[in-house]
């Protein structure tokens, strides 16, 4: 027979919620840091091939 589980305390619920929110904060911080380093050209861990738009127009 199914028995309902005990109720989770408010403090435990808050702790879990804050841990979940903190994960999102760190993910957003890392993404912003990577975007900033890509825009300045200082990225050491992310490689991207650059295409010069003026040479693309000259080919046509």
PyMOL Python script that loads the backbone (N, CA, C, O; Angstrom):
from pymol import cmd

cmd.read_pdbstr("""\
ATOM      1  N   UNK A   1       0.828  -1.171   0.000  1.00  0.00           N
ATOM      2  CA  UNK A   1       0.000   0.000   0.000  1.00  0.00           C
ATOM      3  C   UNK A   1       0.887   1.253   0.000  1.00  0.00           C
ATOM      4  O   UNK A   1       1.883   1.307   0.721  1.00  0.00           O
ATOM      5  N   UNK A   2       0.531   2.245  -0.796  1.00  0.00           N
ATOM      6  CA  UNK A   2       1.328   3.473  -0.904  1.00  0.00           C
ATOM      7  C   UNK A   2       1.153   4.326   0.345  1.00  0.00           C
ATOM      8  O   UNK A   2       0.041   4.559   0.820  1.00  0.00           O
ATOM      9  N   UNK A   3       2.288   4.783   0.857  1.00  0.00           N
ATOM     10  CA  UNK A   3       2.277   5.626   2.046  1.00  0.00           C
ATOM     11  C   UNK A   3       2.902   6.966   1.677  1.00  0.00           C
ATOM     12  O   UNK A   3       3.964   6.990   1.056  1.00  0.00           O
ATOM     13  N   UNK A   4       2.273   8.079   2.041  1.00  0.00           N
ATOM     14  CA  UNK A   4       2.856   9.378   1.711  1.00  0.00           C
ATOM     15  C   UNK A   4       4.171   9.605   2.463  1.00  0.00           C
ATOM     16  O   UNK A   4       4.340   9.174   3.603  1.00  0.00           O
ATOM     17  N   UNK A   5       5.091  10.295   1.790  1.00  0.00           N
ATOM     18  CA  UNK A   5       6.387  10.578   2.406  1.00  0.00           C
ATOM     19  C   UNK A   5       6.251  11.716   3.403  1.00  0.00           C
ATOM     20  O   UNK A   5       5.261  12.447   3.417  1.00  0.00           O
ATOM     21  N   UNK A   6       7.278  11.842   4.236  1.00  0.00           N
ATOM     22  CA  UNK A   6       7.267  12.935   5.205  1.00  0.00           C
ATOM     23  C   UNK A   6       7.461  14.258   4.486  1.00  0.00           C
ATOM     24  O   UNK A   6       8.074  14.319   3.421  1.00  0.00           O
ATOM     25  N   UNK A   7       6.940  15.293   5.073  1.00  0.00           N
ATOM     26  CA  UNK A   7       7.027  16.634   4.496  1.00  0.00           C
ATOM     27  C   UNK A   7       8.452  17.169   4.593  1.00  0.00           C
ATOM     28  O   UNK A   7       9.113  17.015   5.620  1.00  0.00           O
ATOM     29  N   UNK A   8       8.927  17.807   3.501  1.00  0.00           N
ATOM     30  CA  UNK A   8      10.252  18.425   3.508  1.00  0.00           C
ATOM     31  C   UNK A   8      10.189  19.746   4.265  1.00  0.00           C
ATOM     32  O   UNK A   8       9.264  20.538   4.081  1.00  0.00           O
ATOM     33  N   UNK A   9      11.170  19.969   5.105  1.00  0.00           N
ATOM     34  CA  UNK A   9      11.168  21.191   5.914  1.00  0.00           C
ATOM     35  C   UNK A   9      11.413  22.412   5.025  1.00  0.00           C
ATOM     36  O   UNK A   9      11.969  22.299   3.933  1.00  0.00           O
ATOM     37  N   UNK A  10      10.997  23.555   5.503  1.00  0.00           N
ATOM     38  CA  UNK A  10      11.139  24.807   4.754  1.00  0.00           C
ATOM     39  C   UNK A  10      12.605  25.150   4.533  1.00  0.00           C
ATOM     40  O   UNK A  10      12.983  25.609   3.456  1.00  0.00           O
ATOM     41  N   UNK A  11      13.428  24.928   5.550  1.00  0.00           N
ATOM     42  CA  UNK A  11      14.853  25.259   5.415  1.00  0.00           C
ATOM     43  C   UNK A  11      15.525  24.368   4.371  1.00  0.00           C
ATOM     44  O   UNK A  11      16.350  24.839   3.588  1.00  0.00           O
ATOM     45  N   UNK A  12      15.175  23.091   4.360  1.00  0.00           N
ATOM     46  CA  UNK A  12      15.739  22.172   3.373  1.00  0.00           C
ATOM     47  C   UNK A  12      15.323  22.578   1.968  1.00  0.00           C
ATOM     48  O   UNK A  12      16.113  22.511   1.026  1.00  0.00           O
ATOM     49  N   UNK A  13      14.067  23.000   1.842  1.00  0.00           N
ATOM     50  CA  UNK A  13      13.546  23.438   0.544  1.00  0.00           C
ATOM     51  C   UNK A  13      14.291  24.679   0.050  1.00  0.00           C
ATOM     52  O   UNK A  13      14.639  24.779  -1.127  1.00  0.00           O
ATOM     53  N   UNK A  14      14.529  25.624   0.968  1.00  0.00           N
ATOM     54  CA  UNK A  14      15.262  26.849   0.611  1.00  0.00           C
ATOM     55  C   UNK A  14      16.700  26.552   0.202  1.00  0.00           C
ATOM     56  O   UNK A  14      17.215  27.130  -0.755  1.00  0.00           O
ATOM     57  N   UNK A  15      17.340  25.646   0.933  1.00  0.00           N
ATOM     58  CA  UNK A  15      18.725  25.270   0.616  1.00  0.00           C
ATOM     59  C   UNK A  15      18.791  24.697  -0.795  1.00  0.00           C
ATOM     60  O   UNK A  15      19.637  25.103  -1.591  1.00  0.00           O
ATOM     61  N   UNK A  16      17.910  23.759  -1.105  1.00  0.00           N
ATOM     62  CA  UNK A  16      17.910  23.131  -2.434  1.00  0.00           C
ATOM     63  C   UNK A  16      17.627  24.152  -3.534  1.00  0.00           C
ATOM     64  O   UNK A  16      18.237  24.111  -4.602  1.00  0.00           O
ATOM     65  N   UNK A  17      16.703  25.060  -3.265  1.00  0.00           N
ATOM     66  CA  UNK A  17      16.362  26.083  -4.257  1.00  0.00           C
ATOM     67  C   UNK A  17      17.535  27.014  -4.509  1.00  0.00           C
ATOM     68  O   UNK A  17      17.801  27.379  -5.654  1.00  0.00           O
ATOM     69  N   UNK A  18      18.242  27.403  -3.449  1.00  0.00           N
ATOM     70  CA  UNK A  18      19.393  28.289  -3.591  1.00  0.00           C
ATOM     71  C   UNK A  18      20.547  27.607  -4.319  1.00  0.00           C
ATOM     72  O   UNK A  18      21.249  28.249  -5.100  1.00  0.00           O
ATOM     73  N   UNK A  19      20.751  26.315  -4.073  1.00  0.00           N
ATOM     74  CA  UNK A  19      21.784  25.565  -4.797  1.00  0.00           C
ATOM     75  C   UNK A  19      21.442  25.539  -6.282  1.00  0.00           C
ATOM     76  O   UNK A  19      22.318  25.722  -7.128  1.00  0.00           O
ATOM     77  N   UNK A  20      20.175  25.314  -6.598  1.00  0.00           N
ATOM     78  CA  UNK A  20      19.723  25.276  -7.988  1.00  0.00           C
ATOM     79  C   UNK A  20      19.913  26.630  -8.667  1.00  0.00           C
ATOM     80  O   UNK A  20      20.342  26.698  -9.818  1.00  0.00           O
ATOM     81  N   UNK A  21      19.591  27.710  -7.947  1.00  0.00           N
ATOM     82  CA  UNK A  21      19.773  29.055  -8.502  1.00  0.00           C
ATOM     83  C   UNK A  21      21.250  29.374  -8.704  1.00  0.00           C
ATOM     84  O   UNK A  21      21.618  30.008  -9.693  1.00  0.00           O
ATOM     85  N   UNK A  22      22.092  28.940  -7.780  1.00  0.00           N
ATOM     86  CA  UNK A  22      23.525  29.225  -7.859  1.00  0.00           C
ATOM     87  C   UNK A  22      24.146  28.544  -9.077  1.00  0.00           C
ATOM     88  O   UNK A  22      25.053  29.100  -9.696  1.00  0.00           O
ATOM     89  N   UNK A  23      23.671  27.354  -9.428  1.00  0.00           N
ATOM     90  CA  UNK A  23      24.173  26.663 -10.615  1.00  0.00           C
ATOM     91  C   UNK A  23      23.917  27.501 -11.867  1.00  0.00           C
ATOM     92  O   UNK A  23      24.789  27.630 -12.726  1.00  0.00           O
ATOM     93  N   UNK A  24      22.726  28.064 -11.963  1.00  0.00           N
ATOM     94  CA  UNK A  24      22.387  28.919 -13.101  1.00  0.00           C
ATOM     95  C   UNK A  24      23.233  30.176 -13.127  1.00  0.00           C
ATOM     96  O   UNK A  24      23.619  30.646 -14.197  1.00  0.00           O
ATOM     97  N   UNK A  25      23.524  30.723 -11.952  1.00  0.00           N
ATOM     98  CA  UNK A  25      24.344  31.930 -11.867  1.00  0.00           C
ATOM     99  C   UNK A  25      25.741  31.664 -12.406  1.00  0.00           C
ATOM    100  O   UNK A  25      26.263  32.456 -13.191  1.00  0.00           O
ATOM    101  N   UNK A  26      26.357  30.545 -11.989  1.00  0.00           N
ATOM    102  CA  UNK A  26      27.715  30.243 -12.445  1.00  0.00           C
ATOM    103  C   UNK A  26      27.754  29.930 -13.935  1.00  0.00           C
ATOM    104  O   UNK A  26      28.719  30.284 -14.613  1.00  0.00           O
ATOM    105  N   UNK A  27      26.716  29.267 -14.457  1.00  0.00           N
ATOM    106  CA  UNK A  27      26.660  28.971 -15.886  1.00  0.00           C
ATOM    107  C   UNK A  27      26.559  30.264 -16.691  1.00  0.00           C
ATOM    108  O   UNK A  27      27.210  30.404 -17.727  1.00  0.00           O
ATOM    109  N   UNK A  28      25.751  31.202 -16.220  1.00  0.00           N
ATOM    110  CA  UNK A  28      25.601  32.488 -16.910  1.00  0.00           C
ATOM    111  C   UNK A  28      26.895  33.290 -16.834  1.00  0.00           C
ATOM    112  O   UNK A  28      27.275  33.953 -17.799  1.00  0.00           O
ATOM    113  N   UNK A  29      27.571  33.231 -15.692  1.00  0.00           N
ATOM    114  CA  UNK A  29      28.828  33.956 -15.528  1.00  0.00           C
ATOM    115  C   UNK A  29      29.902  33.427 -16.480  1.00  0.00           C
ATOM    116  O   UNK A  29      30.647  34.208 -17.074  1.00  0.00           O
ATOM    117  N   UNK A  30      29.982  32.099 -16.625  1.00  0.00           N
ATOM    118  CA  UNK A  30      30.950  31.494 -17.537  1.00  0.00           C
ATOM    119  C   UNK A  30      30.640  31.852 -18.981  1.00  0.00           C
ATOM    120  O   UNK A  30      31.544  32.159 -19.758  1.00  0.00           O
ATOM    121  N   UNK A  31      29.348  31.813 -19.346  1.00  0.00           N
ATOM    122  CA  UNK A  31      28.951  32.146 -20.712  1.00  0.00           C
ATOM    123  C   UNK A  31      29.280  33.603 -21.032  1.00  0.00           C
ATOM    124  O   UNK A  31      29.753  33.913 -22.126  1.00  0.00           O
ATOM    125  N   UNK A  32      29.031  34.482 -20.086  1.00  0.00           N
ATOM    126  CA  UNK A  32      29.324  35.900 -20.291  1.00  0.00           C
ATOM    127  C   UNK A  32      30.825  36.131 -20.412  1.00  0.00           C
ATOM    128  O   UNK A  32      31.275  36.930 -21.232  1.00  0.00           O
ATOM    129  N   UNK A  33      31.599  35.418 -19.580  1.00  0.00           N
ATOM    130  CA  UNK A  33      33.048  35.550 -19.628  1.00  0.00           C
ATOM    131  C   UNK A  33      33.595  35.075 -20.979  1.00  0.00           C
ATOM    132  O   UNK A  33      34.487  35.707 -21.545  1.00  0.00           O
ATOM    133  N   UNK A  34      33.064  33.968 -21.491  1.00  0.00           N
ATOM    134  CA  UNK A  34      33.501  33.456 -22.789  1.00  0.00           C
ATOM    135  C   UNK A  34      33.135  34.422 -23.907  1.00  0.00           C
ATOM    136  O   UNK A  34      33.936  34.662 -24.810  1.00  0.00           O
ATOM    137  N   UNK A  35      31.936  34.972 -23.852  1.00  0.00           N
ATOM    138  CA  UNK A  35      31.504  35.936 -24.864  1.00  0.00           C
ATOM    139  C   UNK A  35      32.384  37.182 -24.837  1.00  0.00           C
ATOM    140  O   UNK A  35      32.730  37.732 -25.882  1.00  0.00           O
ATOM    141  N   UNK A  36      32.741  37.620 -23.630  1.00  0.00           N
ATOM    142  CA  UNK A  36      33.587  38.799 -23.489  1.00  0.00           C
ATOM    143  C   UNK A  36      34.983  38.540 -24.063  1.00  0.00           C
ATOM    144  O   UNK A  36      35.548  39.398 -24.740  1.00  0.00           O
ATOM    145  N   UNK A  37      35.533  37.358 -23.790  1.00  0.00           N
ATOM    146  CA  UNK A  37      36.869  37.049 -24.292  1.00  0.00           C
ATOM    147  C   UNK A  37      36.855  36.864 -25.810  1.00  0.00           C
ATOM    148  O   UNK A  37      37.834  37.189 -26.481  1.00  0.00           O
ATOM    149  N   UNK A  38      35.755  36.344 -26.353  1.00  0.00           N
ATOM    150  CA  UNK A  38      35.647  36.202 -27.815  1.00  0.00           C
ATOM    151  C   UNK A  38      35.556  37.562 -28.485  1.00  0.00           C
ATOM    152  O   UNK A  38      36.148  37.778 -29.543  1.00  0.00           O
ATOM    153  N   UNK A  39      34.825  38.468 -27.878  1.00  0.00           N
ATOM    154  CA  UNK A  39      34.651  39.780 -28.495  1.00  0.00           C
ATOM    155  C   UNK A  39      35.933  40.608 -28.468  1.00  0.00           C
ATOM    156  O   UNK A  39      36.165  41.428 -29.356  1.00  0.00           O
ATOM    157  N   UNK A  40      36.769  40.392 -27.443  1.00  0.00           N
ATOM    158  CA  UNK A  40      38.020  41.132 -27.370  1.00  0.00           C
ATOM    159  C   UNK A  40      39.148  40.410 -28.083  1.00  0.00           C
ATOM    160  O   UNK A  40      40.196  41.002 -28.341  1.00  0.00           O
ATOM    161  N   UNK A  41      38.947  39.128 -28.408  1.00  0.00           N
ATOM    162  CA  UNK A  41      39.982  38.356 -29.088  1.00  0.00           C
ATOM    163  C   UNK A  41      40.993  37.747 -28.145  1.00  0.00           C
ATOM    164  O   UNK A  41      42.058  37.320 -28.592  1.00  0.00           O
ATOM    165  N   UNK A  42      40.703  37.690 -26.861  1.00  0.00           N
ATOM    166  CA  UNK A  42      41.638  37.143 -25.874  1.00  0.00           C
ATOM    167  C   UNK A  42      41.333  35.704 -25.486  1.00  0.00           C
ATOM    168  O   UNK A  42      41.853  35.212 -24.485  1.00  0.00           O
ATOM    169  N   UNK A  43      40.507  35.030 -26.257  1.00  0.00           N
ATOM    170  CA  UNK A  43      40.103  33.676 -25.898  1.00  0.00           C
ATOM    171  C   UNK A  43      41.253  32.693 -26.083  1.00  0.00           C
ATOM    172  O   UNK A  43      41.921  32.691 -27.117  1.00  0.00           O
ATOM    173  N   UNK A  44      41.476  31.853 -25.066  1.00  0.00           N
ATOM    174  CA  UNK A  44      42.520  30.837 -25.121  1.00  0.00           C
ATOM    175  C   UNK A  44      41.925  29.438 -25.257  1.00  0.00           C
ATOM    176  O   UNK A  44      42.633  28.503 -25.631  1.00  0.00           O
ATOM    177  N   UNK A  45      40.641  29.283 -24.961  1.00  0.00           N
ATOM    178  CA  UNK A  45      40.051  27.949 -24.922  1.00  0.00           C
ATOM    179  C   UNK A  45      38.992  27.730 -26.003  1.00  0.00           C
ATOM    180  O   UNK A  45      38.441  26.634 -26.106  1.00  0.00           O
ATOM    181  N   UNK A  46      38.707  28.725 -26.787  1.00  0.00           N
ATOM    182  CA  UNK A  46      37.641  28.614 -27.774  1.00  0.00           C
ATOM    183  C   UNK A  46      38.195  29.080 -29.110  1.00  0.00           C
ATOM    184  O   UNK A  46      38.640  30.220 -29.237  1.00  0.00           O
ATOM    185  N   UNK A  47      38.168  28.201 -30.108  1.00  0.00           N
ATOM    186  CA  UNK A  47      38.731  28.538 -31.409  1.00  0.00           C
ATOM    187  C   UNK A  47      37.617  28.795 -32.407  1.00  0.00           C
ATOM    188  O   UNK A  47      36.629  28.064 -32.466  1.00  0.00           O
ATOM    189  N   UNK A  48      37.797  29.844 -33.185  1.00  0.00           N
ATOM    190  CA  UNK A  48      36.785  30.225 -34.162  1.00  0.00           C
ATOM    191  C   UNK A  48      37.505  30.740 -35.398  1.00  0.00           C
ATOM    192  O   UNK A  48      38.436  31.538 -35.292  1.00  0.00           O
ATOM    193  N   UNK A  49      37.073  30.285 -36.569  1.00  0.00           N
ATOM    194  CA  UNK A  49      37.718  30.760 -37.793  1.00  0.00           C
ATOM    195  C   UNK A  49      37.114  32.098 -38.184  1.00  0.00           C
ATOM    196  O   UNK A  49      35.894  32.254 -38.220  1.00  0.00           O
ATOM    197  N   UNK A  50      37.967  33.045 -38.471  1.00  0.00           N
ATOM    198  CA  UNK A  50      37.535  34.389 -38.824  1.00  0.00           C
ATOM    199  C   UNK A  50      37.454  34.520 -40.334  1.00  0.00           C
ATOM    200  O   UNK A  50      38.369  34.104 -41.045  1.00  0.00           O
ATOM    201  N   UNK A  51      36.368  35.093 -40.829  1.00  0.00           N
ATOM    202  CA  UNK A  51      36.193  35.341 -42.250  1.00  0.00           C
ATOM    203  C   UNK A  51      36.133  36.849 -42.445  1.00  0.00           C
ATOM    204  O   UNK A  51      35.327  37.539 -41.822  1.00  0.00           O
ATOM    205  N   UNK A  52      36.992  37.343 -43.312  1.00  0.00           N
ATOM    206  CA  UNK A  52      37.019  38.769 -43.579  1.00  0.00           C
ATOM    207  C   UNK A  52      35.902  39.095 -44.579  1.00  0.00           C
ATOM    208  O   UNK A  52      35.924  38.571 -45.693  1.00  0.00           O
ATOM    209  N   UNK A  53      34.941  39.930 -44.226  1.00  0.00           N
ATOM    210  CA  UNK A  53      33.806  40.201 -45.111  1.00  0.00           C
ATOM    211  C   UNK A  53      34.218  40.906 -46.407  1.00  0.00           C
ATOM    212  O   UNK A  53      33.534  40.759 -47.420  1.00  0.00           O
ATOM    213  N   UNK A  54      35.305  41.660 -46.402  1.00  0.00           N
ATOM    214  CA  UNK A  54      35.706  42.379 -47.621  1.00  0.00           C
ATOM    215  C   UNK A  54      36.250  41.413 -48.657  1.00  0.00           C
ATOM    216  O   UNK A  54      36.038  41.616 -49.853  1.00  0.00           O
ATOM    217  N   UNK A  55      36.947  40.366 -48.230  1.00  0.00           N
ATOM    218  CA  UNK A  55      37.456  39.391 -49.193  1.00  0.00           C
ATOM    219  C   UNK A  55      36.323  38.550 -49.758  1.00  0.00           C
ATOM    220  O   UNK A  55      36.386  38.127 -50.913  1.00  0.00           O
ATOM    221  N   UNK A  56      35.303  38.305 -48.973  1.00  0.00           N
ATOM    222  CA  UNK A  56      34.143  37.554 -49.453  1.00  0.00           C
ATOM    223  C   UNK A  56      33.417  38.338 -50.556  1.00  0.00           C
ATOM    224  O   UNK A  56      32.939  37.747 -51.524  1.00  0.00           O
ATOM    225  N   UNK A  57      33.337  39.643 -50.413  1.00  0.00           N
ATOM    226  CA  UNK A  57      32.663  40.469 -51.416  1.00  0.00           C
ATOM    227  C   UNK A  57      33.491  40.578 -52.700  1.00  0.00           C
ATOM    228  O   UNK A  57      32.931  40.670 -53.793  1.00  0.00           O
ATOM    229  N   UNK A  58      34.815  40.567 -52.573  1.00  0.00           N
ATOM    230  CA  UNK A  58      35.680  40.675 -53.741  1.00  0.00           C
ATOM    231  C   UNK A  58      35.629  39.428 -54.616  1.00  0.00           C
ATOM    232  O   UNK A  58      35.838  39.513 -55.826  1.00  0.00           O
ATOM    233  N   UNK A  59      35.352  38.272 -54.016  1.00  0.00           N
ATOM    234  CA  UNK A  59      35.284  37.026 -54.773  1.00  0.00           C
ATOM    235  C   UNK A  59      34.110  37.023 -55.741  1.00  0.00           C
ATOM    236  O   UNK A  59      34.193  36.423 -56.813  1.00  0.00           O
ATOM    237  N   UNK A  60      33.038  37.676 -55.382  1.00  0.00           N
ATOM    238  CA  UNK A  60      31.832  37.677 -56.218  1.00  0.00           C
ATOM    239  C   UNK A  60      31.949  38.582 -57.361  1.00  0.00           C
ATOM    240  O   UNK A  60      31.017  38.694 -58.158  1.00  0.00           O
TER     241      UNK A  60
END
""", "prot")
cmd.dss("prot")
cmd.show_as("cartoon", "prot")
cmd.util.cbc("prot")
cmd.orient("prot")
